[in-house]
């Protein structure tokens, strides 16, 4: 983990309590060293299963293929280039033992784009560092068998803190017809990288990681109509809970990154489709 000095306000370092809290964080205090409990993982998997069951029902027919029928409810806003972003995290189920669940949905419209264009862009992992810069540092396909593949990705997230993660994913693609498609991506491994890009780069072991992201499942649904392509992405992720007294520095990263990453991804895809 690296502290990005350029993005930290000067006032952040002006008080002794702040300095002491930062010292505890960057020294790797025990409060920040944890892996998800089996109970948290089970709860996350159960929640993700309900999301996937609902998406499977959506994808059975062209009617209601996208959640909320955005082409009817939010169509004018979308066709003007706006994003529609919703937090779906359940108020009673967001907190798990030592962990937090995050669920977001975003919808966008790309005029003139087609389903085949979207599929080509999303499956071209070698172009991810260019299309999704600066978040995606590198990406590639490990193996592929028909509509299922294993992929790897290095992602850099910045929000006061700068965190680099190496992840692998199991991804499945599907189509209802030529105008309607979807994908399911589940993380299979996430490692936090220390001193990324330097000669001292290394993956932190389980006892050193800070738990900024333990699991992430990403679901795309897309529908070609109205002279363009409606795209909808849902992300369900699991991160560590925020230690008491450190919410002011950890909270913004843990709570805002899921939404910001989703919005960044949608805008980047729209930009790629325009090109």
Secondary structure as GFF3:
##gff-version 3
##sequence-region A 1 275
A	DSSP	beta_strand	2	3	.	.	.	ID=ss1
A	DSSP	three_ten_helix	5	7	.	.	.	ID=ss2
A	DSSP	three_ten_helix	10	13	.	.	.	ID=ss3
A	DSSP	alpha_helix	16	26	.	.	.	ID=ss4
A	DSSP	three_ten_helix	30	32	.	.	.	ID=ss5
A	DSSP	alpha_helix	38	58	.	.	.	ID=ss6
A	DSSP	alpha_helix	70	73	.	.	.	ID=ss7
A	DSSP	alpha_helix	75	79	.	.	.	ID=ss8
A	DSSP	beta_strand	84	87	.	.	.	ID=ss9
A	DSSP	beta_strand	95	96	.	.	.	ID=ss10
A	DSSP	beta_strand	99	111	.	.	.	ID=ss11
A	DSSP	alpha_helix	115	123	.	.	.	ID=ss12
A	DSSP	three_ten_helix	125	127	.	.	.	ID=ss13
A	DSSP	alpha_helix	128	131	.	.	.	ID=ss14
A	DSSP	beta_strand	136	145	.	.	.	ID=ss15
A	DSSP	beta_strand	148	158	.	.	.	ID=ss16
A	DSSP	beta_strand	161	177	.	.	.	ID=ss17
A	DSSP	beta_strand	180	194	.	.	.	ID=ss18
A	DSSP	beta_strand	202	203	.	.	.	ID=ss19
A	DSSP	beta_strand	215	225	.	.	.	ID=ss20
A	DSSP	beta_strand	228	240	.	.	.	ID=ss21
A	DSSP	pi_helix	247	251	.	.	.	ID=ss22
A	DSSP	alpha_helix	252	274	.	.	.	ID=ss23
###
